[in-house]
Amino acid sequence: MGKAKKRLTVVLDTNILVSALLFQGELARIVTLWKNGSIQPVFTKETFAEFREVLHYPKFSLREDEMRTILEDEVLPFFEAIEIENKLERTCRDSQDDKFIACAVAAQADYIVSGDKDLLVLKKYGQIKIISASEFLKKF
């Protein structure tokens, strides 16, 4: 009997998560990956709060019921909420991105998937790989 393949634990930064959920295209494949159980996406209170805030941006023109559907049907059933025990500071050149690294560390994530140059420039944090969405999707 073969060894079961480990499901990858992944932190999706806000721009990747929003793009995957709201726009048709290559990034929409990430939604399929979490829905079919190929990846385990995770978030913390802080990363989830930023995501909810971004959904309210006028440029997306989402009604409250549309936002609720996205959260209740597309995100919450599939994401694991992670508690941060040790806050990280000054890890990334943009301190606003430290929350994604802290989430990945707390979850012992395999990847942070990002489009943010301030995160991508790091390439790794400990054993956690920090890669673009296109690099990540090549693995599938």
C-alpha positions in Angstrom: 0.0 0.0 0.0 1.4 3.4 -1.0 1.9 6.4 1.3 -1.0 8.9 1.1 0.0 12.1 -0.5 0.2 15.0 2.0 -2.2 17.8 1.2 -0.3 21.1 0.9 -1.0 23.8 3.4 -1.1 27.1 1.7 -1.4 30.8 2.7 -3.0 32.8 -0.1 -2.3 36.5 0.1 -5.3 38.8 -0.3 -4.7 39.8 -3.9 -4.4 36.1 -5.0 -7.5 35.2 -3.0 -9.6 38.0 -4.4 -8.4 37.4 -8.0 -9.1 33.6 -7.7 -12.7 34.2 -6.4 -13.8 37.2 -8.5 -12.2 36.8 -11.9 -12.3 34.2 -14.5 -8.9 33.0 -15.6 -5.9 31.0 -14.5 -6.2 32.0 -10.9 -9.7 30.5 -10.7 -8.0 27.1 -10.8 -6.8 27.8 -7.2 -10.5 27.7 -6.1 -10.8 24.2 -7.7 -7.7 23.1 -5.8 -9.2 23.9 -2.4 -12.6 22.6 -3.3 -11.3 19.3 -4.5 -9.1 18.9 -1.4 -5.7 19.2 -3.2 -4.7 22.1 -0.9 -5.6 23.2 2.6 -5.8 27.0 2.5 -5.4 28.7 5.9 -6.0 32.2 7.3 -5.8 34.1 10.6 -8.1 36.7 12.1 -5.8 39.4 10.6 -5.6 37.9 7.0 -9.3 37.2 7.0 -10.1 40.7 8.1 -8.0 42.2 5.3 -9.8 39.9 2.8 -13.2 41.0 4.0 -12.2 44.7 3.9 -10.9 44.3 0.3 -14.2 42.7 -0.8 -15.9 46.0 0.2 -13.8 48.1 -2.2 -16.1 50.0 -4.6 -14.1 48.8 -7.6 -15.5 45.3 -7.1 -19.2 46.5 -6.9 -20.2 43.6 -4.7 -23.5 43.7 -2.9 -23.7 42.5 0.7 -25.5 39.3 -0.3 -22.8 38.5 -2.9 -20.0 39.1 -0.3 -21.9 36.8 2.2 -22.2 34.1 -0.5 -18.5 34.3 -1.3 -17.6 34.0 2.4 -20.2 31.3 3.3 -20.0 29.1 0.2 -16.5 29.6 -1.3 -14.2 30.4 1.7 -15.3 29.4 5.2 -16.2 25.7 4.4 -12.7 25.1 2.9 -10.3 27.3 4.9 -8.8 26.4 8.2 -8.6 29.2 10.8 -5.2 29.4 12.5 -4.3 31.1 15.8 -1.2 33.2 15.9 0.8 32.5 19.1 3.9 34.6 18.2 3.5 37.8 16.3 6.2 38.5 13.7 7.4 42.0 13.1 9.8 43.5 10.6 10.0 40.2 8.7 9.0 41.7 5.4 10.1 45.0 4.0 6.4 45.9 4.0 5.2 45.4 7.6 1.6 44.9 6.4 2.7 41.6 4.9 4.1 40.2 8.1 0.7 38.8 8.9 0.9 36.4 6.0 4.3 35.1 7.1 3.0 34.8 10.7 0.0 32.8 9.4 2.3 30.5 7.4 4.6 29.9 10.4 1.7 29.1 12.8 0.1 26.7 10.2 3.4 25.1 9.3 2.4 25.9 5.7 4.2 24.6 2.7 3.7 27.8 0.6 2.7 31.4 0.6 1.2 32.2 -2.8 1.5 35.9 -3.5 1.6 38.5 -6.2 3.2 41.0 -3.8 6.8 41.8 -4.6 7.6 42.5 -1.0 6.8 38.9 -0.2 8.1 37.3 -3.4 11.5 38.9 -3.0 12.0 36.7 0.2 11.5 33.5 -1.8 11.5 31.5 1.5 10.9 32.0 5.2 12.3 29.0 7.0 11.0 26.0 5.2 8.0 27.9 3.7 8.3 28.7 0.0 7.0 32.0 -1.2 6.0 31.8 -4.8 3.8 33.4 -7.4 0.4 32.0 -8.4 1.7 30.9 -11.8 4.6 29.0 -10.2 2.2 27.4 -7.7 -0.2 26.3 -10.4 2.6 24.7 -12.4 2.8 22.1 -9.6 -0.7 21.0 -10.5 
